[in-house]
Amino acid sequence: MLEELAAAMAEGIPCAAATIVRASGSVPRPVGTTMLVSGTGVVSGSLSGGCVEAAVVAAAEEVLADGRPRFESFGYSDSDAFAVGLSCGGTLDVFISPVFPGTVPVVPSPGAPCALLRRIDDGAASVPLLIGDPAEATPAGLLSAHGPDLAAMLGIDPARAAARLAPLLAAGRTGVVELGEFGGPECDGGSAVLLLESRLAPPRLVLIGSNDFSAALARQGRMLGYHVTICDARPAFTVPERFPDAHEVHVQWPDAYLRGEASAGRLDARTVVCVLSHDARFDVPVLAEALRLELAFVGAMGSRRTHDARLAALRAAGVAGPELAKLHSPIGLDIGAATPEETAVSVFAEIVAARSGAAASGQPLRDVSGPIHPTNRLRAS
């Protein structure tokens, strides 16, 4: 839809963008789906496959006429069979906003990963902020790249917003963030509602090794919004049926696979690589590849003795000190994990802590002095 919007803006045609911001029950399209209505009457996209489109177009025409954004809600009512609603029984909240030439950030290129952030509460300006670099999908990255713009949009310290938006960005998800629900002096007694329309692909989780630990991490990773890949050179173990939660299963030497993915541009600063194969033939070459890339997290499973031997082998392979410092090994936090499922919790606890950019201690929250919320730690840092 960004391409259609850019074309309309280039021709000087105002538009109204109708975006699903909340959905519940059975609905045809997910949150983030957008329908565009141009000032010339051209409609692009669909929100429900026909149930509410006519009503949305009528509301969009009113938005274009008065220039005021609005919310519309659609659901099914047994008491009024002729009301506009969804025959599938779900409910949709749709935000419809005017978009005028000169108010839309320039998208780097068609299909380029990006996200649009707008404030959508009553009376707020709806000029979007373009977030175009996956490296910005952390609180620190957002504040570094867009801190002044976020502050201007909100009229308050943007640290809380950055901390709430970063997980959505990192997962490539669209969603609504309501900042006033916690209150506090930073909100000045008011509230702000932000709509993040993400066009970032989900972050990647690449698991090296076909075993029960990989299966458990695949389940956890998929639940957390990762696109999960398992790679191992042993065909007898590496079969899709063993890993139903993985999106991809590849029988290939892991270092060759990672090198090919990097060359194709399918790895980025949000990618997580976990080496679980317990075999130096696989571990050392793939870690040497991974540690030379700009990834979010590189970890390896093994004992302390295995870790020491692995470091020596990586140095012999020419991996330098700064690159070795990026390795999380032995992988995971010390929580007493024993089973593969518990180990997956331990591993992802470290991944979340490493990626959050917050001053995470890994201690029980009851033992943390001062504020416990990541936003407050970020503010103090």
N, C-alpha and C positions, 0 to 999 in steps of 0.2 A: 504493500500500500504506500510505502514511502516513495517509490518510484512514480506512482500516479500523482501523488501530492506534489512532488518536485516538478513534474511536467506542468501541472496546473499553475503552480506558482510562477514558473518560467513564462507562461502565457498571460500572467496577470489576472488569473481567474480566482476569485475567493472561493473557499470551500468550507464545508462543515464536516468535521470528523466525529463519527459516533463510535465509541469504544466501549466494549464490555469491561466493566471494572469490578463487578462482583457477580458470582453465579452460584446457585445452589440447586440441589435436586438434579433431575434429568434435564440437561440442556444440550442443544445441538452443537454449540461452538464454545471454546474455552475463553477464560479471561484473557484480555489482550487482543481479541479479534476486533478489527476495525472495519467500518463501512464508510466510504467517502461519498459525499454529495456535493457536487460542484455548483457554482453559481449559474451555470448554464443548464443544470438539470441532469447532468450525467451522474449515474450511480455506479460506484465500483465496490465490489465485495458484498458480503452478506453476513448478517448476525445470527439468523435463526433458520435459514432455508425457506423463508417465506412467511413465518408466523407474525412477525412484528415489523417487517421491513417498511410497509406502507406508513405505519404510524411514526417510525423513526424518520422517514423521509419528510413527512409533514413537520415534525419537530425541527428537523435540520433546516428546513426552509424558514421557519420562524427565527431560528438562531442566526441565519444569514441576514434576515431582515433587520433584527434589532441589535445584533452583535453581542448578545449576552449568552454565555454558556449555561447549560442546565442539565439536570439529571432527569432521567425517565426510568421507571420501574415497570417490568412486565412479568406477569405470572398467570396462573390459571385459576379461575374462580368458578365453582359449581353454581354459585348464586346468580351469575350473569354470563350465560353462555355466549353472548354476543360481544363481550368486552374483548379488547385487544389483549392477547396473551399467548402463552405457549401451550400447544396441544400436548406436549410431552410431560407437562406437569411441573416443570422447574420454574425458577425465577431468575430474571436478569436485571441488573442495574446497569444502565447505559449512560455514559457521560458524553454529551454532545457539545462541541466547542467550535467557535469560528476560527478559521485559519486564513489569514490575509497575506497577500504577497509581501515579501520582505520580512516576515516574522518567523520563518522556518529556517533552522540551521541547515547548512549545505551538507548532505550526506556524501562521504568521501567517494563512493562509487556504488553502483547498483549491486545489492547483495552483500555489501561490506558489513561486518558485524558492528552493531551500534545499539544504543538505547536512547530513548527520548524520555526526559523527565519533565513533568509539569505539575504545577500546583493547581488543584481543582476544587478547593473549598470556596464557598460563596464569596464573591467580591474579589477573589484573587486573580492576578494576571495569569493567562494560560500560555504565555510564550514558552516554548519548550527549550530545554537545555540538552544539547547533544553530547552523549558520552560514547566515544568511539574507539577507545583503546581497552582491550581486556585487562591490561595492567592496572587500570583504574578501578577494578572491581574489588577493592579493599577499602576500609575506612581511610587509611592513610593516603592511598592513591587518589581517592575521590577528593579529599581535602586539599591535597597538593595541586591537583589539576583544576578543581572547580570550587574551591573554598569560597572565594569572593562572590562568585555567581550564586552559589547556594545561600550564602548569607543575605544577598540582595533579594533572592526569591522568597526567603522565609522571614527576613527581618529579625532573626535570632541567630545565636551561635549554631553553626551547621553541624557540629560534631555528632549530635544525637541522630540527625538525619543521615549522615554518612554511615554511621554504624548500623542503622536499620536498613539502608538501601544496599549496602555491600553484599549481604548474603543473596539477595535477589539477583543482583548483577552477576555474581560469581556463578550462580546456577543457571543463568540465561532465562530467568523467569520474569513474567509480567505480574505486577501486583500493585495494590494500594497500601500506602504507609500512612497511618494516622499518628501524628506526633503529639497531639494534645491529650491522649488518653492517660498519660502518666502524670500530667500536671507538672509542677515544679517551677522554680523561678525562671528557668531558661525559656519557658513558654509564655511568660508574662500574663498568665491567666487565660490565654487564648488557645487556639489549636491551629494546626495546619494539616492538610491532607494532600499527599503527593501521589501521582500516578506515574509509575515507571513502566514504559512500554519497551520491553527488551527484545532486541533482534540478535542477541548474542547466542551462539550455540551453547548447549550445556558444557560444563567443563569435563575434561577427560580424566578417567582413572584407568591407568594401564597397569595391569597386574601380571608380573612375570612369574611363571610357574603354575603348573596344574596340580592343585592339591586341595585339601579341605579348608585350609586357611584362605586360599584364593576364592573358593566358593562363598565363604562367610563374608569376606570383604566385598565381593561382588553384590551380595544382598544388601549390605550396609550402604555401599556406594550408590546403588540404584535408588534406595530409599532417600538418600541425601541429594539426589538430582544429578548425579554424574552419568556420563556416557561411559559404560564399563567395557573394557577390552581385556581379554586374557590371551596371553601369548606364551607358547612353549614349543620347543623343537621336537617333543616326543609324541608322536601321533597316537600311541596306545592310551595315553592319559588325557590328551587334549581333544575331547569330543564335546560338542555343544550340549548333549544331554546331561553331562555332569555339571553344567554351569547354566541353569535356566535363567538366572538373573543377569547374565552378561549379554550385552548388546552384540558383541563380536567375539569370536573365538578363532585364533589363528595358530596354525601349525607352521612355525618358522623359527629360525634362530633369532632370539630376542634382539640382539644388537642390530642385525640386519633389518628387522621390522622397525625398530625405533629410528634407525637412520633413514629409512624410506619415508616414515611418517613426518619426520622433521623436514626432509627435502620437499615434501609435498605441501608443507605449511599447515599440517593438521595438529601440530603441538604448539601451545602458547604458554603465556605466563600464568595460566590457571590450571595447567595440566599437573596431575599427581602421578608419580611412578613409584610402585612398590615392588621390590624384588623379593620373592618368597620361595625361590626355587631350591635353595640349599645346595647348590652345585656350582663350584667355582668356574666350571667351563662356561656356564651361562652368566653367572653373577658378574664377574669382573668385566667382560666385554660390554655388557649392556649398561652397567653402572658407569663405565668410562664414557659411553655415548651420552647417557642422561646427564651426568654432572657437567658436561661441556655445553649443555643447552640452558636457556633461561626458562626454567620451569618453576611451578609453585612449590613443589615438594618432591624430594627423592629420598626414599627410605629402603632399608634392606633388613631382612630378618636373619637372626643368627645369634649364637652365643658370643660372649666377649672374646673368646679365643678365635672364633671364626671372624669376628670383626677385625681383630689385629692382623690376622693373616690376609684378610681382604684389603685392608689399607696398604699393606706392604706390596701386594700384587698390583694395586691401582697405581702406586707410586712407580713401580717398575714399568707400568704401561704408559707412563708419562703424564698422569693426572697430577696437576699442580696443587700446592697447598690451599689456595683460595677455593678451588673446585672441590677438594676433599672436605673443606669446612661446610659445604652445603649438604653433606650426607647425614641423614638421620639413621644412625645404626648403633646398637640394636634398636629396631623400630618399635615405637609404642611408649606409652606412659606406664609407670609401675603401679598397677592397680590390683595385682595378684591374679591376673588372667591366666586361665589354664586351658579351657576349651577353645576351639577355633572361633566360636561366636564371641566369647569373652575377649579373645585376642583382637578380633575386629573392632570391638569397642575401644580397647586400649590404643590400637593404631589410629583410629579416626579421632580419638581425643587429642593425640599429638598433631594430626593433620589440621584439625580445626584450630588448635592453639597456634600453630605455626602460620596459618593463613590469615588469622583474624587481624593481625597487626596490633592487638591489644596486649597489655602487659600481663599476660596470663601466667599465674604462678603454678598451676597444676595442683594446688592444695584444695582440701575441702573448703567450701565457701564459708563454713562456720569459723575457719581459722584465718580467713583473709581479713586484715585490718582495713578499715575505711570502706568506701563504696565498693560494692561487688559487681555492679553492672559494667560491661565492657565500655559503654559510652562514657561513663564517668572516669574510667581509667584512661581512656583515650584523651578526654578533656584535660586530665591532670598531667599527661605526658608531654 
